[in-house]
């Protein structure tokens, strides 16, 4: 549900972290051990798990809405 693939956060899902570790270990010639992975896995995401700080200002600046870009146009090249 929450992944850096969706919103560019510093967080990978458990499955993604395990696949990354497996791949790195295979590239360096080591054997993946699930027990070692679970013992060393970090499951805390500071962006997701830290509550947002309350605003100290009475005035909140409105968000700028950016206009959407026009759809791309594909041209055939001869």
N, CA, C and O of each residue as an XYZ file, in Angstrom:
312
protein
N       0.817     -1.197      0.000
C       0.000      0.000      0.000
C       0.864      1.267      0.000
O       0.561      2.221     -0.717
N       1.928      1.282      0.792
C       2.802      2.444      0.859
C       4.165      2.026      0.326
O       4.755      1.055      0.798
N       4.645      2.745     -0.630
C       5.920      2.374     -1.240
C       6.561      3.597     -1.868
O       5.866      4.521     -2.291
N       7.894      3.605     -1.929
C       8.587      4.711     -2.585
C       8.298      4.709     -4.077
O       8.514      5.720     -4.746
N       7.814      3.597     -4.611
C       7.459      3.547     -6.025
C       6.220      4.401     -6.307
O       5.981      4.787     -7.451
N       5.442      4.693     -5.278
C       4.219      5.467     -5.453
C       4.469      6.955     -5.204
O       4.090      7.789     -6.026
N       5.098      7.294     -4.089
C       5.224      8.712     -3.750
C       6.633      9.156     -3.392
O       6.814     10.166     -2.712
N       7.632      8.407     -3.847
C       9.034      8.815     -3.724
C       9.511      8.990     -2.288
O      10.380      9.820     -2.021
N       8.956      8.224     -1.372
C       9.400      8.300      0.023
C      10.617      7.406      0.238
O      10.963      6.596     -0.622
N      11.253      7.558      1.374
C      12.424      6.742      1.709
C      11.964      5.430      2.322
O      12.383      5.095      3.430
N      11.127      4.692      1.643
C      10.560      3.491      2.205
C      10.310      2.462      1.115
O       9.783      2.788      0.052
N      10.682      1.240      1.379
C      10.359      0.111      0.517
C       9.498     -0.837      1.331
O       9.672     -0.932      2.546
N       8.578     -1.539      0.696
C       7.778     -2.525      1.418
C       8.689     -3.678      1.843
O       9.813     -3.803      1.356
N       8.198     -4.513      2.749
C       8.994     -5.641      3.233
C       9.413     -6.538      2.079
O      10.566     -6.961      2.002
N       8.487     -6.824      1.193
C       8.780     -7.680      0.044
C       9.879     -7.058     -0.822
O      10.791     -7.757     -1.264
N       9.794     -5.760     -1.062
C      10.809     -5.079     -1.871
C      12.163     -5.115     -1.180
O      13.180     -5.367     -1.825
N      12.188     -4.864      0.133
C      13.453     -4.896      0.871
C      14.086     -6.287      0.798
O      15.297     -6.415      0.618
N      13.270     -7.316      0.937
C      13.802     -8.675      0.890
C      14.365     -8.988     -0.493
O      15.429     -9.596     -0.601
N      13.665     -8.581     -1.547
C      14.173     -8.821     -2.902
C      15.465     -8.059     -3.166
O      16.365     -8.574     -3.828
N      15.561     -6.840     -2.654
C      16.786     -6.045     -2.820
C      17.957     -6.741     -2.121
O      19.040     -6.865     -2.693
N      17.736     -7.194     -0.882
C      18.796     -7.871     -0.127
C      19.193     -9.171     -0.822
O      20.381     -9.473     -0.941
N      18.201     -9.945     -1.283
C      18.511    -11.189     -2.006
C      19.369    -10.913     -3.234
O      20.342    -11.622     -3.494
N      19.003     -9.879     -3.987
C      19.747     -9.554     -5.215
C      21.172     -9.122     -4.893
O      22.117     -9.573     -5.542
N      21.335     -8.263     -3.911
C      22.675     -7.805     -3.530
C      23.524     -8.975     -3.066
O      24.692     -9.089     -3.437
N      22.931     -9.848     -2.247
C      23.694    -10.996     -1.748
C      24.066    -11.951     -2.872
O      25.159    -12.517     -2.860
N      23.173    -12.141     -3.849
C      23.511    -13.026     -4.970
C      24.633    -12.432     -5.825
O      25.478    -13.166     -6.338
N      24.641    -11.101     -5.977
C      25.693    -10.453     -6.759
C      27.062    -10.538     -6.089
O      28.091    -10.579     -6.763
N      27.064    -10.565     -4.747
C      28.360    -10.639     -4.052
C      28.732    -12.073     -3.688
O      29.740    -12.305     -3.021
N      27.903    -13.051     -4.134
C      28.245    -14.451     -3.918
C      27.871    -14.989     -2.555
O      28.333    -16.068     -2.182
N      27.046    -14.276     -1.790
C      26.618    -14.746     -0.473
C      25.275    -15.459     -0.578
O      24.566    -15.325     -1.575
N      24.938    -16.211      0.456
C      23.668    -16.916      0.512
C      22.686    -16.127      1.353
O      23.019    -15.676      2.449
N      21.470    -15.959      0.839
C      20.430    -15.231      1.570
C      19.892    -16.114      2.687
O      19.610    -17.295      2.480
N      19.752    -15.524      3.878
C      19.184    -16.228      5.025
C      18.023    -15.391      5.558
O      18.216    -14.254      5.989
N      16.815    -15.961      5.527
C      15.620    -15.221      5.945
C      15.699    -14.812      7.414
O      15.274    -13.710      7.760
N      16.224    -15.659      8.275
C      16.316    -15.329      9.702
C      17.208    -14.110      9.921
O      16.890    -13.242     10.734
N      18.318    -14.045      9.202
C      19.209    -12.891      9.308
C      18.533    -11.641      8.768
O      18.674    -10.556      9.332
N      17.796    -11.799      7.672
C      17.068    -10.653      7.118
C      16.084    -10.099      8.142
O      16.069     -8.895      8.398
N      15.256    -10.975      8.734
C      14.251    -10.512      9.699
C      14.894     -9.905     10.943
O      14.344     -8.971     11.525
N      16.046    -10.419     11.357
C      16.726     -9.880     12.543
C      17.281     -8.480     12.295
O      17.384     -7.679     13.224
N      17.640     -8.180     11.038
C      18.266     -6.892     10.725
C      17.352     -5.926      9.994
O      17.746     -4.792      9.726
N      16.146     -6.348      9.669
C      15.231     -5.501      8.897
C      14.737     -4.324      9.735
O      14.408     -4.478     10.911
N      14.690     -3.161      9.118
C      14.191     -1.949      9.771
C      12.819     -1.644      9.180
O      12.681     -1.457      7.971
N      11.815     -1.598     10.036
C      10.448     -1.423      9.545
C       9.874     -0.051      9.843
O       8.686      0.178      9.617
N      10.687      0.865     10.343
C      10.198      2.203     10.690
C      10.509      3.169      9.556
O      11.647      3.273      9.099
N       9.489      3.863      9.119
C       9.643      4.883      8.087
C       9.396      6.229      8.741
O       8.268      6.497      9.154
N      10.419      7.105      8.856
C      10.222      8.369      9.550
C       9.161      9.256      8.893
O       8.513     10.043      9.583
N       8.975      9.145      7.595
C       7.956      9.961      6.923
C       6.571      9.447      7.263
O       5.668     10.228      7.565
N       6.404      8.138      7.215
C       5.094      7.545      7.455
C       4.750      7.482      8.941
O       3.592      7.689      9.305
N       5.718      7.204      9.802
C       5.442      6.906     11.203
C       5.573      8.088     12.147
O       5.286      7.945     13.335
N       5.993      9.242     11.668
C       6.115     10.426     12.510
C       4.929     11.346     12.248
O       4.665     11.704     11.100
N       4.212     11.733     13.302
C       3.089     12.642     13.063
C       3.573     13.996     12.563
O       4.653     14.460     12.929
N       2.778     14.605     11.743
C       3.135     15.925     11.206
C       3.162     16.953     12.323
O       2.346     16.904     13.243
N       4.098     17.880     12.240
C       4.203     18.939     13.248
C       3.058     19.920     13.063
O       2.716     20.268     11.933
N       2.461     20.369     14.164
C       1.379     21.347     14.025
C       1.911     22.672     13.505
O       3.059     23.033     13.764
N       1.093     23.378     12.788
C       1.495     24.667     12.243
C       1.573     25.699     13.360
O       0.698     25.758     14.223
N       2.618     26.505     13.338
C       2.771     27.544     14.354
C       2.242     28.880     13.853
O       2.185     29.846     14.614
N       1.862     28.946     12.606
C       1.396     30.192     12.021
C      -0.125     30.207     11.966
O      -0.766     29.177     11.758
N      -0.699     31.417     12.160
C      -2.148     31.560     12.035
C      -2.549     31.584     10.567
O      -3.666     31.217     10.203
N      -1.629     32.018      9.748
C      -1.922     32.171      8.332
C      -1.308     31.019      7.553
O      -0.109     30.753      7.631
N      -2.143     30.364      6.823
C      -1.682     29.246      6.019
C      -1.650     29.697      4.570
O      -2.643     30.185      4.030
N      -0.513     29.529      3.965
C      -0.355     29.932      2.569
C      -1.110     28.954      1.669
O      -0.932     27.743      1.799
N      -1.937     29.447      0.769
C      -2.677     28.527     -0.093
C      -1.745     27.778     -1.045
O      -0.732     28.312     -1.497
N      -2.108     26.546     -1.333
C      -1.305     25.755     -2.265
C      -1.513     26.253     -3.676
O      -2.633     26.558     -4.085
N      -0.415     26.332     -4.419
C      -0.514     26.712     -5.822
C      -0.941     25.505     -6.629
O      -0.371     24.422     -6.493
N      -1.916     25.686     -7.446
C      -2.358     24.603     -8.313
C      -1.688     24.794     -9.659
O      -1.836     25.831    -10.305
N      -0.959     23.789    -10.065
C      -0.253     23.863    -11.338
C      -1.163     23.325    -12.437
O      -1.789     22.280    -12.260
N      -1.245     24.019    -13.563
C      -2.076     23.519    -14.654
C      -1.487     22.239    -15.245
O      -0.272     22.042    -15.250
N      -2.361     21.388    -15.734
C      -1.902     20.157    -16.353
C      -1.225     20.456    -17.682
O      -1.581     21.415    -18.367
N      -0.263     19.644    -18.035
C       0.408     19.786    -19.324
C      -0.496     19.221    -20.414
O      -1.307     18.333    -20.148
N      -0.365     19.722    -21.622
C      -1.161     19.153    -22.708
C      -0.706     17.723    -22.985
O       0.434     17.373    -22.680
N      -1.581     16.887    -23.563
C      -1.171     15.520    -23.848
C      -0.051     15.489    -24.892
O       0.035     16.383    -25.734
N       0.802     14.467    -24.841
C       1.892     14.396    -25.819
C       1.352     14.134    -27.223
O       0.309     13.506    -27.407
N       2.091     14.632    -28.193
C       1.728     14.424    -29.604
C       2.837     13.594    -30.237
O       4.012     13.956    -30.177
N       2.451     12.483    -30.840
C       3.429     11.614    -31.477
C       3.458     11.908    -32.974
O       2.418     11.952    -33.631
N       4.647     12.107    -33.494
C       4.831     12.402    -34.919
C       5.570     11.230    -35.555
O       6.524     10.704    -34.982
N       5.132     10.833    -36.724
C       5.853      9.800    -37.453
C       7.059     10.429    -38.150
O       6.966     11.514    -38.724
N       8.180      9.732    -38.090
C       9.399     10.214    -38.727
C       9.623      9.376    -39.981
O       9.605      8.146    -39.936
N       9.835     10.067    -41.104
C      10.059      9.353    -42.373
C      11.470      8.895    -42.501
O      11.830      8.279    -43.504
